[in-house]
Amino acid sequence: MIFNTFQLNERRVKNRTVVAPMSRVSTALDGIPTKAMFDYYETFARGGFGIIITEGLYTDTVASQSYPNQPGIVTKEQTAAWATLTPKIKAHGTLFIAQLMHGGGISQHVQHTLAPSAIQPLGKKMSAYGGGDGAFPLPKEMTIADIEAVVITHAASAKRAVQAGFDGIEIHAANGYLLDQFLTDYTNQRLDAYGQNKFRIIAEIIAAIKEVVPENFIIGLRLSEGKVNNLKHRFPGGIKDAKAILEEAKTAAPSYIHISGEGGSWEGTGFYETGESFTGLAKQITGKPVIANGGLHDVNIAKRALEEGHADLISLAKGALANPDWPLKVHREETITAYERWMSKPIVASGPQ
Ligand SMILES: Cc1cc2nc3c(=O)[nH]c(=O)nc-3n(C[C@H](O)[C@H](O)[C@H](O)COP(=O)(O)O)c2cc1C
């Protein structure tokens, strides 16, 4: 089933394999993707993946940037650089999706961070991503104008993604970043409409994006239980919370749902006491295509996720770094290489410059 084709918003996906978004903090501080990053992304296309999702791209120059060397999709120069890469990826018959990311209270780049509420973020900065280490600064509670600006800048970034030739965008509402901070009780203590309905900002972003992109442009939504600054976090209400978020997602109607396995794994932590999976529930409740993630470089687990109907597609992060040609290897029944930490170091140009 891994090699069956799939339809996503009238676009053909050549198989069920996806490269998960991975921040690689590899630009020269200008947010413009480099030639070495182009080669990196093209390696996955050459390796047979059906879809590649970029690392999280920042969406405004106010407070969205999470890491110093993160790429963006804000300036003309950034958009133009992505536009030279997209045809190279598509030439391999691979779909290319830009992940839109706002760091919120856990930005490691912005001095004056913004978050739903002025609450000290848990955890510490990840030193490998730049911006120092130690505690995050105390964020400022976002005003309604700040929230409206985030909605507008996500839509503007999606429009630039269309101009750059991407097949779609993925809204990063997972792993503890801004939109996940809105979804989470302990980071969103607002008493206004954005606190009463924690999904509201995401619904507004999806609606605003739909206004400015062509109809068959893909609008994905990434959700998770774990957070980079609280890996063990699980929904306090368990399956009830999962269902409530997915009901909201159904109404907002993105093109697909991508459940991140950050801090856990699809098979190990993605199930509830009823035996139902978060991904399977996402399929049932939203009726949309679902991407499962977390430890799915293990071929048997990947097959289980697809064959038992828990997901339509599977995404690999660390497994793809270790095996940029994972689909080809699986097809040829070759051994899968184990991930090692050095593989996620920033991308530097190799060979003659
Ligand atoms: C180096 C690295 C960078 C990551 N950056 C992002 C990111 O920019 N956006 C995101 O949604 N998830 C990010 N993740 C999380 C992965 O997409 C994925 O959810 C997680 O690694 C679990 O999948 P895996 O078991 O296949 O590695 C990152 C993971 C790694 C290893």
The ligand as an ORCA input file, in Angstrom:
! r2SCAN-3c Opt
* xyz 0 1
  C      15.814     18.181     13.016
  C      14.322     18.246     13.188
  C      13.659     19.443     12.935
  C      12.258     19.523     13.062
  N      11.610     20.668     12.690
  C      10.259     20.689     12.580
  C       9.569     21.781     11.959
  O      10.170     22.754     11.460
  N       8.216     21.726     11.908
  C       7.507     20.679     12.436
  O       6.278     20.664     12.358
  N       8.144     19.615     13.006
  C       9.483     19.587     13.060
  N      10.125     18.465     13.557
  C       9.335     17.310     14.026
  C       9.212     16.255     12.925
  O       8.484     16.741     11.804
  C       8.525     14.965     13.440
  O       7.230     15.277     13.860
  C       9.275     14.250     14.574
  O      10.674     14.228     14.341
  C       8.805     12.787     14.727
  O       8.927     12.088     13.494
  P      10.107     11.019     13.218
  O       9.950      9.923     14.225
  O       9.871     10.527     11.802
  O      11.415     11.735     13.376
  C      11.521     18.385     13.484
  C      12.213     17.205     13.781
  C      13.585     17.117     13.633
  C      14.281     15.809     13.915
*
